[in-house]
Amino acid sequence: MSRRDPQRARVLGLWTAGWLAVFLIAGMIRLGEPAVQWPVLAVPLVWALVALRPRRSVRDDTRDDGAWGADDDWPPEPPLPGHRTDTVERPAVRPPWE
């Protein structure tokens, strides 16, 4: 999946936060009492702050999209004796040396 341009992502986030604020205000006026429920407006405010955070551009993205640990230089650990390696689950019983 390709990443969005940071400016387009920022505009989309601000647009979404704006419409969220409009719908929350309309709902507060129609169904509730704005004098009591005004803290709800912190949600679109936080949304807008997240949208305005600095982002990396697509050209600056140097991350490896491979598997976890693909960029580290640690050798793989050998399996412990008596432990299955064909499952992704951890053993239910701790090893006797712990």
N, C-alpha and C positions, 0 to 999 in steps of 0.2 A: 504494500500500500504506500503510495507516495505521500510525502508530507506537504502540508499547506505552506504557502509563503507566509512568513510571520506577520506581515501587514494585513493580509487577508484573514488570517486567524484572529488577529486583534479586532478587526472590524466586525467579524462574525460574532465574537464574544460580546462586544459592546452592543451590537444589534440585539442579541438574545437577552442580555441583561436589561436593555431598555424595554423590550416587549414584556419581559417578566415583571418589571416594575409597573407597567401600564395595567397588566391583568391583575396584579395584586392590589393595586389602588382601586381598580374598578370593583373587585370582589369585596374589598373592605368597605367601600361606600355602599354597595348594594346589599351585602349580607351581614356586615358587622358594624363595628364602631371604631372609626379611625383613631379616636383619642386613646383607645385602649390597645389597639392592634398595630400601632405604628412601628414597633420593633421588627415586624415582619419585613419591612423594607430594607433591613440589613442584608437580606439574602441577595437581592440584585446588586446591592453595593459591593458585597464581597465578590460576586460574580464578575462585576466590572473590574475590580482590582486584580483579580486573577487574569482577566483578559488583557490587562495593561502591563502585566509582568514582562520583563525582558525575555526575548526568545532568541534561540540560535537560528541563523538562516540555513537554508537547505545546503548552501555551498560550504558552510562551516561545520556541517555534521560529519564528524570523522569516526563515529561509532561503528563498530563491527556488528552487522545484523545477524551474525551467525549464532551458534548455540552458546549457552552460558559457559563461561570459562574459556572461550575460544581465544581470548587475547591474553590470558595469563600464561606464565611459563612454568607452572607447577606440573610435575609429572603425575599421572593418574595413580591413585592409591590401589594397591592390589587387594583383592577380596580377602576377608578374614576367613580362616579355616572353619568350616562347618556352617557358614552363612550362605544363604542363597543369593545369587546375583541376578536372577532372572525376573525379579519383581522391583517395583518402584517404592514399595513400602519399607519402612524401617522395621527391624526385628521387634517383636512384642516383648521380648525378654532381654534385659541388659546382659552384655557379656560378663562372664564370671570375674574378670579382673577389675571391674568397676566397683 
